[in-house]
Amino acid sequence: MLALKLTLVPFFLLGVSMSGKWWGPSIAGWLAGLPVVAGPILYLLVLAHGPEFGARAATLSLSAILASEAFNFAYAWICRSRSWPIALAAALGTWFVAACLLSLLPVSLVWAVCVALTAVLFGQSFLPRSAAVAAGAPLGRADLAGRMLAGAVLTLVVTAVSARVGATWSGLLAVFPLLTSVLSVSSHRAHGPAFVVSLLRGMVLGRFSFAAFCLFLSLVLPYQAATPSFIEAAALAMFVQWCTRRLTVTAGARAQANSAAGME
């Protein structure tokens, strides 16, 4: 169990971090929407506390998309005129306020779906726009090691306090914007606010796959063993992620074709 806590999240973080270096902010943001942090943490919570606890935590993780979008919204707008420490502090404060409000609401799968959908639509509509396509941010070994260490620490903390804080806060903390924070700050320092905005906008489409992952777990965990449930949920998340990527590419191609036709 300790080996899983120390390796699952850090290696997922490594993969997403390298994607930003190779393919740029939009792809990194899109991949960051996958449950690379919350998924392993929820799996460990199920192993430690059982499927009912895990299903409830997954429901709260679904609703916590609202808190994640609140973080993105605050960071994206503030980073345009302020330095990264101010933007990060404001974004984390916004996330915490949103998480506290979510913890006070009744736990309902229907409610969680409505909250998550509203948050995604809000983020898509009101995040600032950017066309940044800068090359991947320079990542040294120290940067990568720091991200992996942060992932391991978050996993250890959430699983350690889960028995005390219960399924509600365990589910919310599983979606703590660790990956978003490190990607935003490193991108902000290396390339500036336009790059960060492009990264955060890329995360919006990734929310659909995360929502599918959490929704599936909430429904099947009480009736199926943990490991096959998570394998199936991960497969569903990757399928939804592929679909959103295909739709984005198709929409972009159509927009370019229409633009070219208008210029002729």
N, C-alpha and C positions, 0 to 999 in steps of 0.2 A: 504494500500500500504506500509506504514512504517513497519507494522508487517511482511509482506512478505519479505521486504528487510532485516529485522533483524533475520529472522528465516530460510529461505529456504537454503541459502548457508551454514550457520553454522552447521545445522543438517546433511546435506550431507557430510560435512567435518568430522563430528564426526563419521559417519558410515565408511568412508574410513580409517580414522585413526585407528579405532578399528580393522579393517580387517588386518592391518599390524601387530598389536599386536597378533592377534589370529593365522594368517596363514602365516606370513612371507613376505619378500619383493616382491617376484614375483607376489603374489596374490594382494598385495596392489598396486603395479604398474599397474597391469592389470585393477583393479577397478578404479584407478585414471584416466584411459583413458576415462571413462564415463563422460558426460558433467555435472558433479556435481556442478561446479562453473559457467561455461559459460551458461549452460542451464537456470538456474533461472535468471541470469542477462539478457539474451536475452529476456526472457519472460517479465520481468519488462520493458525493453526498448520498446517492442511492445505495452504494456499497456499504456506507457507514450507518445509514438510518432507515433504509428500506424504501420500497417503491412508492408508498403513499406520500412520504416526505418528499421524495424526488419529484413526483407529479405536481405537488403543490408548489415546490420551488420552481419548476419549469413554467408554471402558470405565471408566477411573479416575474420570472425572467422575460416572459413574453411582454407583459405590461411595462417592464423596465426599458423597452425600446423608447418609450416616452422620455425617460431620464437621459438616455444616450443621445437622443435628438436634441434635448435641451442643452447638453454639453456641447454638441457640434454647433448649434445655433449661436451660443454665447461666444465660443472660441472664434468662429468664422467671422463674426461681425467685429469683435473687439481687436483681433489681430491685425485688422486693416489699419489701425491707428495707434496701437499700443505694442509694447514689447511682449515677448513670449511669457515672462513670469506673470505679468498682469493678466494676460489673456488666459493663461492656465489657471490661475487662482480664481478668476471670475467664472470660468467654465466649470471647475470642480465645485464651486459653491452653488452654481445653478443645478448641477447634477444632484447634489446632496439635498437641496430643497425639493426637487422633483421626486427623489426617492422617498423622502419623508412623507410627502403627500400620498404617494402610491401605497405606502405601508399602512396608511389610515383607511384606505378604501377596502370594501369587501372583496374577498378572493372569489372571482368568478371567471370562468374561461371565456364566456361571451363578452364580459366587460374587458378582459385583457385583450381580446382580439380587436374590439372597438378602439381601445386606447392606442394600441400599436398601429393600427391603420391610420388613425387621425394623426399620430406623430409623424409617420412616413409622408403623408400628404402635406403636412405642414412644412416638413423639412424640404421636400421637393419644391414647394412653392416659394418659400421665404428665405432660404439660404442665399447668400450673395452668389453671383455667377462669376466664373473664371474660365479662361481657355488655356491655362498654363499647361505646357507640355515639356517642361524642363526635363533634362536627363535625370536619372535616378540620383537620389541624395547619396553623397559619399559616406559609406559606412565602414568604420574601422572595427577591429576586433573588440575594442573596449565598448563601443556602442552596442554591438550585438550581445556581448556578454552582459551588459547592463540590462538590456531588454529581457534576456532570458532569466536573469536573476530576479527581476521585478515580477515576472510571471510566476516563478517558483514561490516567491514570498506571498503573492496574492493567493495562490492555491493553498498554501499552508495556513494562512490566516483564516480564510473563509471556512475551510474544513475544520479548523481547530475551534472556532467560535460557533459553528453551526448548531451544536446542541444547546447552547445558551440563547442564541438570538432567534432560533426557530426557523421554519421553512420560509417564512415571509422575507426576512432580511437576508437569509442565505441565498434565496433566489435573486434578490435585488443586488447583493454584493457580487454574485457570480457575473453580473453584467457591468461591473465597475469598469469605467472607460480606461483601463490600463493601456491596451494596445493603441487606442485612439490618442491618448495623452502622449505616449512616446513617439508615435508617428507624427503627430501635429507639431510637437516641440522641435524634433530633429529637422523636419521639413521647413518649419518657420525659420530656424537658425540658418539652414543651408541655402534656402531658395526664396524665402520671403512669403508674405501673406497670400499672394495669388496662387502659389503652389499648394498652400494649406487648404485654401477654399476648394480647389480642384479635388484634393484628396478627400475632404469631408463630403463634398457632393457625390463622389463616387461611392461613399459608404451608404447613401440613402437607398440605392437599388439593392445593396447587399442585405438590407433589413428583411426583405421578403424571404430569403432563404433561412435567415435566423428565426423568423416568425414561424415558418413551416416546421423547423426543427423542434422548437419549444412546443408548438401546438400538438405535434405528433406524440411527443413524450408525455404531455399532459393527458392525452387520451388513452395511450396503450400501456403505460408503466404499471397501472394497477392490475393489468390482466396478462402481462407477459414478462419474461425474465429480462433483467437489465441489459445484458450484453447484446442480444439480438435487437432489443428495442433501440438501443443507441446506434447500432450498425444501420438499421433501417432508417432511422431519423437522419443520420449523416448522409445516406444515399439520397434521401428526399431533398435535403438541403442542397446538395451538390447539383441535383437535377434542376431545382428551382433557380439556383445560381446560374446554371448554364442557360436556362430559358431567358432570364433577365438580360444576360450578356448578349444573347442572340438578338433579342428585341432591340437592345440599345444599338448594336451594330447596324441592324436593318434600318432603324430610324435615322441613324447618322448618314447612311448611304443614300436614303431617299432625300434627306435635307440637302446633301451635296448635289444630287442630281437636279433637284428643283432649282437650286441656286445657279447651277451651270446653265440650265434651260432659260432662266430669266435673264442671264447675261447675253444670250445669243440674239 
